[in-house]
């Protein structure tokens, strides 16, 4: 069906499933790192925004609905075909800022540190939804403008977890973990916030600056440390 969102299974998930099958057929015990209920996926979250239906209609016209373009790893989330232009301090802009759907009950823009520097923003590191006291911006779409009085943040690195993952790692909602990235630019991220929900799949989100700093690639070995 043309309207169906099709997403490839992430490499980390495929490797996890294949490893389980091979060890099972050989009758061998799984290595400790492979005993987790789900494969760990670490994704780079590029700059984007979340909008209310009110904002979408102001930017794209009355009654406009976001059009899903690509499904994201978390169930029900998607990158929309629609994008906007962000107008920051001193009229500096970022064009084609992707909207992630579905619509939410607040407006929020998530930028990397270098994005903020380029635009002239001084933005705090915050968890999604924690926008009190944050700077605002102007968004421009094909139908008009929408003013955000607050909501521009740099997202706190975090990990989405199903309750079974949280049980395995011995953590609970809003606990802190560490993320170890291996490879030539190996580094450890401290203060990785845990977010637990029955609808979540195991996935870490870091921004483009953080991903570039550690040289993250699809085959980079990563591990969570509680």
Z-matrix of the N, CA and C atoms (Angstrom, degrees):
N
C 1 1.463
C 2 1.511 1 109.26
N 3 1.339 2 116.85 1 138.62
C 4 1.451 3 121.54 2 -175.67
C 5 1.514 4 112.28 3 -64.85
N 6 1.346 5 116.68 4 -30.69
C 7 1.458 6 119.85 5 -176.05
C 8 1.526 7 112.89 6 -87.08
N 9 1.330 8 116.96 7 -3.32
C 10 1.454 9 120.44 8 -178.12
C 11 1.518 10 110.36 9 -78.64
N 12 1.355 11 116.66 10 132.63
C 13 1.452 12 121.20 11 176.91
C 14 1.527 13 108.45 12 -83.26
N 15 1.339 14 116.07 13 124.45
C 16 1.451 15 121.27 14 -179.76
C 17 1.523 16 108.53 15 -115.57
N 18 1.325 17 117.28 16 122.45
C 19 1.455 18 120.36 17 178.41
C 20 1.518 19 109.13 18 -126.41
N 21 1.323 20 117.51 19 137.66
C 22 1.448 21 121.87 20 179.16
C 23 1.522 22 109.59 21 -70.84
N 24 1.332 23 115.34 22 146.00
C 25 1.457 24 119.53 23 176.47
C 26 1.518 25 109.18 24 -67.52
N 27 1.340 26 118.02 25 127.24
C 28 1.464 27 120.41 26 -178.41
C 29 1.526 28 111.89 27 -58.37
N 30 1.311 29 115.97 28 147.49
C 31 1.459 30 122.18 29 -177.62
C 32 1.528 31 111.93 30 -56.49
N 33 1.336 32 116.60 31 -42.28
C 34 1.467 33 119.90 32 -178.41
C 35 1.520 34 111.45 33 -60.12
N 36 1.328 35 116.52 34 -37.58
C 37 1.463 36 120.96 35 -179.86
C 38 1.532 37 110.15 36 -69.49
N 39 1.344 38 117.14 37 -42.96
C 40 1.468 39 121.43 38 178.80
C 41 1.523 40 110.41 39 -60.80
N 42 1.338 41 116.39 40 -46.95
C 43 1.466 42 120.58 41 179.81
C 44 1.523 43 111.45 42 -60.31
N 45 1.326 44 116.21 43 -40.34
C 46 1.467 45 121.02 44 179.56
C 47 1.529 46 110.76 45 -61.61
N 48 1.327 47 116.63 46 -46.01
C 49 1.458 48 121.10 47 -178.23
C 50 1.531 49 111.34 48 -68.38
N 51 1.333 50 117.41 49 -41.59
C 52 1.466 51 121.10 50 179.35
C 53 1.524 52 110.74 51 -64.45
N 54 1.326 53 115.88 52 -42.36
C 55 1.467 54 120.77 53 179.92
C 56 1.538 55 110.32 54 -59.93
N 57 1.340 56 116.23 55 -43.42
C 58 1.465 57 119.87 56 178.96
C 59 1.529 58 111.35 57 -59.71
N 60 1.345 59 115.82 58 -43.50
C 61 1.465 60 120.67 59 -177.69
C 62 1.531 61 111.38 60 -66.63
N 63 1.318 62 116.74 61 -42.46
C 64 1.465 63 120.67 62 -178.10
C 65 1.523 64 110.79 63 -64.85
N 66 1.321 65 117.04 64 -47.88
C 67 1.460 66 120.01 65 -179.38
C 68 1.527 67 111.13 66 -64.64
N 69 1.322 68 116.82 67 -35.47
C 70 1.466 69 120.56 68 178.91
C 71 1.533 70 110.70 69 -65.53
N 72 1.346 71 117.59 70 -43.21
C 73 1.461 72 121.42 71 -179.31
C 74 1.518 73 111.58 72 -67.71
N 75 1.332 74 116.37 73 -32.65
C 76 1.454 75 120.72 74 179.68
C 77 1.521 76 112.37 75 -83.51
N 78 1.347 77 115.65 76 -8.41
C 79 1.447 78 119.73 77 -179.51
C 80 1.512 79 113.54 78 69.63
N 81 1.311 80 116.06 79 27.57
C 82 1.463 81 121.44 80 -177.91
C 83 1.523 82 110.15 81 -103.80
N 84 1.336 83 117.11 82 148.94
C 85 1.478 84 119.62 83 176.56
C 86 1.519 85 110.10 84 -71.40
N 87 1.308 86 115.82 85 144.69
C 88 1.465 87 120.48 86 178.47
C 89 1.525 88 110.37 87 -69.69
N 90 1.345 89 117.61 88 141.41
C 91 1.457 90 119.77 89 171.88
C 92 1.526 91 109.58 90 -59.77
N 93 1.326 92 116.67 91 155.01
C 94 1.471 93 120.85 92 -176.27
C 95 1.510 94 112.02 93 -53.81
N 96 1.345 95 116.91 94 -42.14
C 97 1.463 96 121.14 95 -176.76
C 98 1.522 97 112.23 96 -67.43
N 99 1.365 98 116.64 97 -17.20
C 100 1.457 99 120.09 98 -177.22
C 101 1.523 100 112.87 99 -98.99
N 102 1.329 101 117.97 100 0.91
C 103 1.453 102 121.19 101 -177.41
C 104 1.521 103 112.88 102 -85.38
N 105 1.321 104 116.99 103 -5.53
C 106 1.463 105 120.31 104 177.91
C 107 1.520 106 109.15 105 -61.64
N 108 1.339 107 117.64 106 145.39
C 109 1.472 108 119.95 107 -177.66
C 110 1.522 109 113.53 108 -63.80
N 111 1.331 110 116.44 109 -26.35
C 112 1.459 111 120.23 110 -178.48
C 113 1.523 112 110.71 111 -139.74
N 114 1.333 113 115.58 112 151.92
C 115 1.462 114 120.67 113 178.49
C 116 1.521 115 110.57 114 -70.73
N 117 1.348 116 115.52 115 142.26
C 118 1.463 117 120.41 116 177.63
C 119 1.524 118 109.88 117 -84.38
N 120 1.314 119 115.63 118 126.11
C 121 1.453 120 121.67 119 176.68
C 122 1.522 121 108.56 120 -115.77
N 123 1.330 122 117.16 121 126.47
C 124 1.458 123 121.72 122 177.40
C 125 1.523 124 107.74 123 -111.69
N 126 1.312 125 116.67 124 117.94
C 127 1.458 126 122.05 125 -176.87
C 128 1.519 127 111.76 126 -118.12
N 129 1.330 128 114.63 127 146.00
C 130 1.461 129 121.37 128 174.27
C 131 1.520 130 108.30 129 -89.62
N 132 1.312 131 115.50 130 123.69
C 133 1.461 132 121.39 131 179.95
C 134 1.526 133 108.57 132 -98.55
N 135 1.327 134 116.52 133 105.95
C 136 1.467 135 120.97 134 179.57
C 137 1.527 136 109.89 135 -72.75
N 138 1.321 137 116.60 136 163.65
C 139 1.472 138 120.90 137 -179.56
C 140 1.528 139 110.59 138 -53.12
N 141 1.324 140 115.15 139 141.84
C 142 1.458 141 120.88 140 -177.04
C 143 1.512 142 109.30 141 -165.59
N 144 1.323 143 116.07 142 177.61
C 145 1.462 144 119.91 143 175.85
C 146 1.521 145 110.62 144 -138.88
N 147 1.324 146 114.96 145 154.51
C 148 1.458 147 124.06 146 172.36
C 149 1.528 148 106.75 147 -115.19
N 150 1.317 149 117.39 148 134.12
C 151 1.461 150 120.43 149 -174.41
C 152 1.523 151 112.09 150 -129.09
N 153 1.331 152 114.47 151 154.68
C 154 1.456 153 121.04 152 171.15
C 155 1.526 154 108.69 153 -80.95
N 156 1.334 155 116.33 154 164.93
C 157 1.460 156 119.48 155 176.48
C 158 1.524 157 110.36 156 -63.08
N 159 1.326 158 117.34 157 -35.31
C 160 1.462 159 121.38 158 177.43
C 161 1.528 160 110.85 159 -58.55
N 162 1.323 161 117.03 160 -45.03
C 163 1.461 162 120.96 161 -179.91
C 164 1.529 163 110.97 162 -66.21
N 165 1.339 164 116.58 163 -41.57
C 166 1.470 165 120.71 164 179.22
C 167 1.524 166 110.57 165 -58.92
N 168 1.335 167 116.75 166 -43.22
C 169 1.461 168 119.74 167 -178.70
C 170 1.521 169 111.54 168 -70.25
N 171 1.326 170 117.97 169 -34.52
C 172 1.458 171 120.34 170 177.34
C 173 1.526 172 110.68 171 -65.77
N 174 1.324 173 116.50 172 -35.01
C 175 1.464 174 121.39 173 -176.30
C 176 1.524 175 113.39 174 -86.05
N 177 1.345 176 116.70 175 -32.95
C 178 1.467 177 120.08 176 -172.53
C 179 1.525 178 114.12 177 -120.27
N 180 1.332 179 117.82 178 -4.74
C 181 1.451 180 120.64 179 176.93
C 182 1.509 181 112.71 180 113.71
N 183 1.341 182 117.23 181 152.52
C 184 1.463 183 122.62 182 -178.66
C 185 1.530 184 112.64 183 -54.49
N 186 1.335 185 116.00 184 132.19
C 187 1.454 186 121.34 185 177.46
C 188 1.512 187 115.64 186 80.38
N 189 1.332 188 116.94 187 -1.83
C 190 1.467 189 118.82 188 -176.48
C 191 1.530 190 110.82 189 -65.48
N 192 1.337 191 116.11 190 137.32
C 193 1.458 192 123.07 191 176.93
C 194 1.530 193 109.16 192 -115.00
N 195 1.328 194 116.52 193 140.25
C 196 1.459 195 119.94 194 177.41
C 197 1.521 196 110.61 195 -61.05
N 198 1.328 197 116.13 196 142.73
C 199 1.456 198 122.21 197 -178.91
C 200 1.528 199 109.60 198 -106.19
N 201 1.340 200 118.63 199 113.77
C 202 1.467 201 120.07 200 179.25
C 203 1.529 202 111.60 201 -60.89
N 204 1.330 203 115.66 202 132.84
C 205 1.462 204 121.48 203 178.72
C 206 1.519 205 110.86 204 -112.07
N 207 1.341 206 116.80 205 -43.03
C 208 1.466 207 120.94 206 -177.32
C 209 1.524 208 109.34 207 -148.28
N 210 1.310 209 115.86 208 127.79
C 211 1.450 210 119.98 209 177.85
C 212 1.515 211 111.46 210 -70.89
N 213 1.329 212 116.94 211 141.52
C 214 1.457 213 122.36 212 176.66
C 215 1.530 214 109.39 213 -96.02
N 216 1.317 215 116.84 214 171.91
C 217 1.466 216 120.81 215 -174.30
C 218 1.524 217 111.98 216 -66.00
N 219 1.340 218 116.62 217 -37.53
C 220 1.459 219 119.47 218 177.77
C 221 1.527 220 109.41 219 -74.72
N 222 1.302 221 115.95 220 131.14
C 223 1.469 222 122.53 221 -174.07
C 224 1.526 223 111.73 222 -55.74
N 225 1.345 224 115.82 223 129.76
C 226 1.453 225 121.55 224 175.67
C 227 1.513 226 114.89 225 86.67
N 228 1.335 227 117.62 226 -7.83
C 229 1.461 228 121.33 227 -179.96
C 230 1.527 229 109.67 228 -95.67
N 231 1.315 230 116.66 229 147.00
C 232 1.467 231 119.38 230 -178.59
C 233 1.521 232 111.66 231 -153.20
N 234 1.322 233 114.50 232 156.55
C 235 1.457 234 121.38 233 168.81
C 236 1.527 235 106.80 234 -87.13
N 237 1.324 236 116.35 235 127.30
C 238 1.463 237 120.70 236 -178.62
C 239 1.523 238 110.81 237 -84.65
N 240 1.322 239 115.70 238 158.03
C 241 1.465 240 120.09 239 173.97
C 242 1.522 241 110.66 240 -66.27
N 243 1.325 242 116.08 241 -28.35
C 244 1.458 243 120.76 242 -176.30
C 245 1.533 244 111.44 243 -75.15
N 246 1.318 245 114.87 244 142.87
C 247 1.460 246 121.74 245 172.96
C 248 1.524 247 107.95 246 -139.08
N 249 1.329 248 115.52 247 164.13
C 250 1.461 249 120.70 248 -177.58
C 251 1.524 250 109.37 249 -132.44
N 252 1.312 251 115.24 250 169.35
C 253 1.458 252 122.02 251 173.09
C 254 1.521 253 108.35 252 -103.57
N 255 1.317 254 116.75 253 128.63
C 256 1.460 255 122.13 254 178.05
C 257 1.518 256 108.82 255 -97.26
N 258 1.326 257 115.62 256 127.33
C 259 1.465 258 121.06 257 177.43
C 260 1.526 259 107.35 258 -107.86
N 261 1.324 260 115.97 259 115.81
C 262 1.449 261 121.16 260 -176.44
C 263 1.518 262 112.38 261 -101.73
N 264 1.319 263 115.89 262 -165.79
C 265 1.469 264 120.55 263 178.32
C 266 1.527 265 111.39 264 -55.81
N 267 1.309 266 114.83 265 146.27
C 268 1.469 267 122.25 266 178.57
C 269 1.537 268 111.53 267 56.68
N 270 1.359 269 115.81 268 28.87
C 271 1.473 270 123.35 269 174.23
C 272 1.523 271 113.91 270 62.56
N 273 1.326 272 117.81 271 20.01
C 274 1.459 273 120.37 272 173.27
C 275 1.523 274 108.86 273 -75.87
N 276 1.337 275 116.91 274 144.88
C 277 1.464 276 119.68 275 -171.54
C 278 1.525 277 112.98 276 -129.22
N 279 1.322 278 114.40 277 156.86
C 280 1.462 279 123.99 278 165.03
C 281 1.514 280 106.05 279 -123.90
N 282 1.310 281 116.79 280 121.66
C 283 1.462 282 120.18 281 178.82
C 284 1.526 283 109.59 282 -94.46
N 285 1.328 284 115.63 283 162.52
C 286 1.466 285 122.50 284 177.74
C 287 1.527 286 113.02 285 55.89
N 288 1.327 287 116.31 286 43.28
C 289 1.463 288 121.20 287 173.91
C 290 1.533 289 107.56 288 -75.86
N 291 1.316 290 116.29 289 115.86
C 292 1.461 291 121.43 290 -173.02
C 293 1.526 292 111.32 291 -70.81
N 294 1.328 293 115.83 292 139.25
C 295 1.458 294 122.14 293 173.81
C 296 1.525 295 108.04 294 -94.85
N 297 1.329 296 116.33 295 133.32
C 298 1.458 297 120.66 296 173.84
C 299 1.520 298 109.06 297 -103.19
N 300 1.304 299 115.93 298 134.98
C 301 1.448 300 121.04 299 -178.54
C 302 1.509 301 112.27 300 -112.42
N 303 1.329 302 116.20 301 172.47
C 304 1.466 303 127.66 302 2.16
C 305 1.527 304 111.93 303 -76.90
N 306 1.331 305 115.37 304 176.59
C 307 1.470 306 120.35 305 -179.50
C 308 1.527 307 110.55 306 -60.54
N 309 1.326 308 116.12 307 150.98
C 310 1.461 309 122.81 308 -179.98
C 311 1.525 310 109.83 309 -116.16
N 312 1.327 311 114.84 310 -177.14
C 313 1.460 312 119.06 311 -179.97
C 314 1.525 313 112.81 312 -96.86
N 315 1.344 314 116.44 313 7.91
C 316 1.455 315 120.79 314 172.64
C 317 1.522 316 108.92 315 -149.34
N 318 1.337 317 115.44 316 160.64
C 319 1.455 318 121.36 317 179.42
C 320 1.525 319 109.32 318 -100.44
N 321 1.330 320 115.84 319 134.26
C 322 1.455 321 120.44 320 -176.23
C 323 1.521 322 109.89 321 -149.64
N 324 1.329 323 116.44 322 136.43
C 325 1.462 324 123.48 323 175.44
C 326 1.519 325 107.74 324 -115.25
N 327 1.325 326 117.06 325 130.57
C 328 1.459 327 121.73 326 179.35
C 329 1.526 328 109.62 327 -114.64
N 330 1.321 329 115.78 328 119.91
C 331 1.456 330 122.43 329 -177.64
C 332 1.518 331 110.53 330 -123.18
N 333 1.326 332 116.59 331 156.68
C 334 1.460 333 121.56 332 169.82
C 335 1.527 334 108.44 333 -83.26
N 336 1.322 335 115.92 334 165.29
C 337 1.470 336 120.64 335 -177.64
C 338 1.531 337 111.51 336 -59.86
N 339 1.329 338 117.81 337 -41.92
C 340 1.467 339 120.14 338 -179.96
C 341 1.525 340 111.66 339 -66.38
N 342 1.348 341 116.65 340 -33.76
C 343 1.470 342 119.68 341 174.33
C 344 1.524 343 109.71 342 -60.34
N 345 1.331 344 115.26 343 -46.39
C 346 1.460 345 120.49 344 -177.52
C 347 1.519 346 111.54 345 -62.85
N 348 1.324 347 116.58 346 -42.57
C 349 1.469 348 120.75 347 178.54
C 350 1.522 349 110.35 348 -61.42
N 351 1.333 350 116.00 349 -44.21
C 352 1.463 351 120.72 350 -179.17
C 353 1.526 352 112.00 351 -61.93
N 354 1.340 353 115.72 352 -37.06
C 355 1.462 354 120.54 353 -178.11
C 356 1.521 355 113.43 354 -83.90
N 357 1.331 356 116.45 355 -17.70
C 358 1.463 357 119.91 356 -177.61
C 359 1.507 358 113.56 357 92.38
N 360 1.347 359 117.05 358 18.58
C 361 1.458 360 122.13 359 178.83
C 362 1.525 361 111.59 360 -87.83
N 363 1.316 362 115.76 361 151.24
C 364 1.455 363 122.66 362 165.58
C 365 1.522 364 105.11 363 -117.75
N 366 1.329 365 116.85 364 96.28
C 367 1.463 366 120.50 365 -172.31
C 368 1.528 367 111.08 366 -111.03
N 369 1.332 368 116.93 367 145.50
C 370 1.460 369 120.74 368 179.07
C 371 1.520 370 111.52 369 -86.50
N 372 1.332 371 116.13 370 161.39
C 373 1.465 372 122.23 371 171.47
C 374 1.517 373 107.07 372 -86.25
N 375 1.317 374 116.99 373 120.39
C 376 1.461 375 121.67 374 -175.43
C 377 1.523 376 110.69 375 -140.15
N 378 1.330 377 114.85 376 155.99
C 379 1.452 378 120.31 377 168.82
C 380 1.525 379 108.62 378 -75.83
N 381 1.315 380 116.00 379 152.42
C 382 1.455 381 120.91 380 179.23
C 383 1.522 382 110.39 381 -56.60
N 384 1.322 383 116.04 382 132.26
C 385 1.458 384 122.05 383 179.85
C 386 1.512 385 113.90 384 94.84
N 387 1.329 386 117.60 385 -17.44
C 388 1.464 387 121.56 386 179.51
C 389 1.535 388 108.34 387 -92.60
N 390 1.323 389 116.73 388 82.46
C 391 1.456 390 120.66 389 -172.22
C 392 1.533 391 113.64 390 -112.92
N 393 1.331 392 117.70 391 6.10
C 394 1.456 393 119.93 392 179.11
C 395 1.530 394 110.48 393 -61.15
N 396 1.326 395 116.23 394 129.45
C 397 1.453 396 120.95 395 177.21
C 398 1.515 397 114.76 396 77.19
N 399 1.318 398 117.64 397 11.65
C 400 1.467 399 120.38 398 179.52
C 401 1.529 400 110.00 399 -92.86
N 402 1.341 401 117.16 400 158.18
C 403 1.470 402 119.10 401 179.22
C 404 1.524 403 112.09 402 -70.67
N 405 1.321 404 115.90 403 160.76
C 406 1.454 405 121.79 404 176.51
C 407 1.514 406 110.84 405 -109.63
N 408 1.314 407 115.69 406 -172.39
C 409 1.466 408 121.04 407 179.42
C 410 1.525 409 108.16 408 -163.88
N 411 1.297 410 116.06 409 175.93
C 412 1.462 411 122.58 410 174.37
C 413 1.522 412 108.56 411 -109.34
N 414 1.324 413 116.82 412 134.21
C 415 1.458 414 122.04 413 174.25
C 416 1.521 415 109.18 414 -110.34
N 417 1.323 416 115.68 415 142.28
C 418 1.472 417 120.43 416 -179.66
C 419 1.527 418 109.15 417 -125.19
N 420 1.330 419 115.56 418 131.50
C 421 1.456 420 121.72 419 176.29
C 422 1.513 421 110.33 420 -125.33
N 423 1.313 422 118.53 421 -177.25
C 424 1.467 423 121.41 422 -178.09
C 425 1.521 424 113.95 423 -66.43
N 426 1.351 425 117.04 424 -20.85
C 427 1.470 426 119.79 425 -178.42
C 428 1.519 427 112.91 426 -99.85
N 429 1.335 428 117.68 427 -25.32
C 430 1.458 429 118.91 428 -177.09
C 431 1.512 430 112.41 429 171.34
N 432 1.326 431 115.13 430 -162.97
C 433 1.461 432 122.88 431 -176.08
C 434 1.534 433 109.85 432 -112.17
N 435 1.342 434 114.31 433 156.44
C 436 1.457 435 120.07 434 173.21
C 437 1.518 436 108.27 435 -140.83
N 438 1.332 437 116.13 436 125.15
C 439 1.462 438 121.38 437 -177.92
C 440 1.524 439 110.84 438 -92.59
N 441 1.328 440 116.58 439 124.27
C 442 1.457 441 122.00 440 171.07
C 443 1.521 442 107.77 441 -98.20
N 444 1.324 443 116.52 442 118.76
C 445 1.459 444 120.32 443 177.85
C 446 1.525 445 112.22 444 -78.16
N 447 1.332 446 116.12 445 -18.26
C 448 1.467 447 123.38 446 176.68
C 449 1.522 448 107.65 447 -159.78
N 450 1.338 449 116.15 448 169.18
C 451 1.453 450 117.92 449 173.84
C 452 1.519 451 116.37 450 122.46
N 453 1.343 452 118.46 451 1.86
C 454 1.469 453 120.23 452 178.46
C 455 1.530 454 108.23 453 -93.00
N 456 1.340 455 117.26 454 118.48
C 457 1.456 456 121.73 455 -175.63
C 458 1.524 457 111.49 456 -136.18
N 459 1.325 458 114.77 457 165.47
C 460 1.460 459 122.19 458 162.50
C 461 1.512 460 105.89 459 -104.10
N 462 1.329 461 117.26 460 122.66
C 463 1.467 462 120.67 461 -171.82
C 464 1.524 463 111.68 462 -70.37
N 465 1.328 464 115.62 463 134.54
C 466 1.460 465 121.89 464 173.18
C 467 1.529 466 108.70 465 -65.36
N 468 1.331 467 119.33 466 130.15
C 469 1.462 468 119.69 467 174.61
C 470 1.532 469 109.94 468 -55.53
N 471 1.318 470 116.58 469 135.05
C 472 1.457 471 120.08 470 -174.37
C 473 1.522 472 111.06 471 -150.46
N 474 1.319 473 114.59 472 164.09
C 475 1.462 474 120.48 473 178.18
C 476 1.521 475 109.18 474 -126.53
N 477 1.330 476 115.56 475 128.36
C 478 1.462 477 122.14 476 174.06
C 479 1.525 478 107.73 477 -84.42
N 480 1.327 479 116.77 478 134.92
C 481 1.461 480 120.86 479 -178.44
C 482 1.515 481 112.01 480 -138.41
N 483 1.322 482 116.05 481 140.26
C 484 1.451 483 122.54 482 165.37
C 485 1.529 484 106.81 483 -77.49
N 486 1.339 485 119.00 484 153.19
C 487 1.465 486 120.35 485 178.20
C 488 1.533 487 114.02 486 -52.39
N 489 1.343 488 117.59 487 -32.36
C 490 1.471 489 119.84 488 178.59
C 491 1.520 490 111.28 489 -66.74
N 492 1.344 491 116.81 490 -34.79
C 493 1.463 492 120.65 491 176.01
C 494 1.525 493 110.44 492 -68.42
N 495 1.333 494 116.26 493 -43.59
C 496 1.461 495 120.72 494 -179.78
C 497 1.526 496 110.55 495 -60.94
N 498 1.343 497 116.57 496 -39.11
C 499 1.455 498 120.85 497 178.62
C 500 1.524 499 110.44 498 -64.70
N 501 1.331 500 116.65 499 -43.00
C 502 1.464 501 121.09 500 -179.26
C 503 1.527 502 111.22 501 -62.35
N 504 1.343 503 116.50 502 -43.11
C 505 1.462 504 120.26 503 -177.50
C 506 1.532 505 112.73 504 -85.91
N 507 1.322 506 117.12 505 -6.85
C 508 1.452 507 120.61 506 177.74
C 509 1.518 508 113.78 507 70.37
N 510 1.331 509 116.28 508 39.24
C 511 1.463 510 120.74 509 -179.38
C 512 1.519 511 109.69 510 -129.34
N 513 1.335 512 115.32 511 169.16
C 514 1.462 513 120.78 512 176.86
C 515 1.522 514 109.34 513 -133.51
N 516 1.311 515 115.93 514 173.13
C 517 1.463 516 122.70 515 -176.92
C 518 1.535 517 110.82 516 -54.54
N 519 1.328 518 115.23 517 129.71
C 520 1.469 519 125.82 518 178.53
C 521 1.533 520 114.22 519 74.62
N 522 1.337 521 117.40 520 8.33
C 523 1.461 522 119.37 521 169.17
C 524 1.532 523 109.28 522 -68.20
N 525 1.327 524 115.89 523 168.49
C 526 1.461 525 122.10 524 176.67
C 527 1.527 526 110.11 525 -109.06
N 528 1.328 527 115.72 526 140.66
C 529 1.457 528 121.99 527 174.28
C 530 1.521 529 108.92 528 -130.33
N 531 1.334 530 115.42 529 178.03
C 532 1.454 531 121.26 530 171.98
C 533 1.523 532 108.96 531 -118.98
N 534 1.318 533 115.48 532 147.66
C 535 1.464 534 121.55 533 177.34
C 536 1.518 535 108.17 534 -116.69
N 537 1.340 536 116.40 535 117.45
C 538 1.454 537 121.77 536 178.59
C 539 1.523 538 109.30 537 -96.49
N 540 1.334 539 115.79 538 120.23
C 541 1.464 540 122.19 539 176.22
C 542 1.521 541 107.58 540 -103.24
N 543 1.318 542 117.05 541 123.19
C 544 1.456 543 120.76 542 -179.84
C 545 1.531 544 110.15 543 -93.38
N 546 1.323 545 117.10 544 176.88
C 547 1.456 546 121.05 545 178.47
C 548 1.519 547 112.45 546 111.92
N 549 1.344 548 117.83 547 -174.21
C 550 1.468 549 122.62 548 -176.60
C 551 1.523 550 113.54 549 -59.26
N 552 1.338 551 117.45 550 -30.45
C 553 1.465 552 121.57 551 179.55
C 554 1.526 553 109.81 552 -110.89
N 555 1.316 554 116.24 553 41.17
C 556 1.462 555 121.72 554 -175.06
C 557 1.522 556 111.90 555 -54.19
N 558 1.305 557 114.82 556 137.03
C 559 1.455 558 120.65 557 176.93
C 560 1.521 559 109.44 558 -158.82
N 561 1.327 560 115.52 559 164.27
C 562 1.457 561 121.43 560 179.13
C 563 1.520 562 109.54 561 -120.40
N 564 1.323 563 115.86 562 129.49
C 565 1.462 564 121.19 563 175.14
C 566 1.518 565 108.44 564 -93.29
N 567 1.320 566 116.69 565 121.42
C 568 1.459 567 121.07 566 174.29
C 569 1.532 568 108.74 567 -89.11
N 570 1.314 569 116.45 568 169.95
C 571 1.468 570 122.00 569 173.99
C 572 1.531 571 113.17 570 57.75
N 573 1.327 572 115.21 571 41.67
C 574 1.461 573 120.77 572 173.30
C 575 1.529 574 107.28 573 -82.57
N 576 1.335 575 117.10 574 115.87
C 577 1.462 576 121.10 575 -174.70
C 578 1.531 577 110.88 576 -80.93
N 579 1.321 578 115.86 577 133.85
C 580 1.462 579 122.45 578 178.91
C 581 1.526 580 110.01 579 -88.24
N 582 1.319 581 115.73 580 130.17
C 583 1.462 582 121.57 581 174.47
C 584 1.525 583 107.84 582 -122.77
N 585 1.327 584 116.53 583 117.89
C 586 1.470 585 121.45 584 -174.94
C 587 1.523 586 110.35 585 -112.32
N 588 1.333 587 115.31 586 132.29
C 589 1.463 588 120.83 587 177.55
C 590 1.533 589 108.00 588 -158.96
N 591 1.332 590 118.28 589 142.05
C 592 1.464 591 120.28 590 179.14
C 593 1.525 592 114.00 591 -59.48
N 594 1.326 593 117.29 592 -20.73
C 595 1.461 594 120.50 593 -179.10
C 596 1.523 595 112.95 594 -90.12
N 597 1.333 596 117.60 595 -7.74
C 598 1.467 597 121.00 596 -175.25
C 599 1.526 598 112.37 597 -81.65
N 600 1.336 599 114.50 598 150.31
C 601 1.457 600 123.55 599 167.20
C 602 1.527 601 107.28 600 -107.68
N 603 1.330 602 116.56 601 153.13
C 604 1.466 603 121.17 602 -176.43
C 605 1.529 604 110.42 603 -67.59
N 606 1.323 605 115.58 604 110.56
C 607 1.466 606 120.38 605 -176.47
C 608 1.523 607 110.16 606 -156.22
N 609 1.329 608 116.06 607 132.45
C 610 1.456 609 122.47 608 174.32
C 611 1.527 610 108.74 609 -98.35
N 612 1.326 611 116.25 610 139.68
C 613 1.460 612 122.20 611 174.29
C 614 1.518 613 109.86 612 -115.77
N 615 1.334 614 115.82 613 122.45
C 616 1.459 615 122.05 614 169.00
C 617 1.517 616 107.22 615 -125.39
N 618 1.339 617 117.36 616 162.29
C 619 1.468 618 118.12 617 -177.24
C 620 1.521 619 111.43 618 -91.51
N 621 1.321 620 116.61 619 -179.74
C 622 1.463 621 121.10 620 -174.27
C 623 1.524 622 112.41 621 -65.32
N 624 1.322 623 117.84 622 -37.39
C 625 1.464 624 120.13 623 176.89
C 626 1.524 625 110.77 624 -61.58
N 627 1.316 626 115.73 625 -45.34
C 628 1.467 627 120.80 626 -178.13
C 629 1.528 628 110.88 627 -67.72
N 630 1.331 629 116.53 628 -40.22
C 631 1.457 630 120.50 629 178.22
C 632 1.516 631 112.40 630 -64.74
N 633 1.325 632 116.44 631 -40.89
C 634 1.466 633 120.12 632 178.20
C 635 1.523 634 111.68 633 -67.67
N 636 1.328 635 116.65 634 -37.82
C 637 1.461 636 121.05 635 -177.94
C 638 1.530 637 112.06 636 -61.98
N 639 1.336 638 116.91 637 -36.19
C 640 1.467 639 120.03 638 -178.25
C 641 1.524 640 112.61 639 -99.41
N 642 1.341 641 117.46 640 2.66
C 643 1.462 642 120.81 641 178.60
C 644 1.514 643 113.47 642 62.71
N 645 1.332 644 116.45 643 37.47
C 646 1.467 645 120.76 644 -176.24
C 647 1.527 646 111.52 645 -63.17
N 648 1.345 647 115.77 646 129.84
C 649 1.458 648 123.21 647 176.30
C 650 1.530 649 108.59 648 -129.89
N 651 1.333 650 117.27 649 166.54
C 652 1.478 651 119.26 650 -178.69
C 653 1.526 652 113.67 651 -57.13
N 654 1.344 653 117.68 652 -28.99
C 655 1.457 654 120.15 653 -177.32
C 656 1.535 655 112.77 654 -102.01
N 657 1.326 656 118.36 655 10.88
C 658 1.461 657 120.92 656 178.86
C 659 1.533 658 109.72 657 -70.80
N 660 1.331 659 115.86 658 130.26
C 661 1.467 660 119.48 659 178.67
C 662 1.525 661 109.14 660 -78.11
N 663 1.337 662 115.66 661 128.14
C 664 1.460 663 122.02 662 -179.60
C 665 1.530 664 109.24 663 -130.09
N 666 1.316 665 117.36 664 149.88
C 667 1.457 666 119.77 665 178.11
C 668 1.527 667 110.53 666 -144.28
N 669 1.321 668 115.00 667 146.76
C 670 1.453 669 122.55 668 176.29
C 671 1.524 670 109.36 669 -92.70
N 672 1.330 671 115.58 670 136.80
C 673 1.455 672 121.62 671 179.70
C 674 1.519 673 108.12 672 -123.06
N 675 1.342 674 116.37 673 120.03
C 676 1.457 675 120.15 674 -178.53
C 677 1.517 676 110.92 675 -97.62
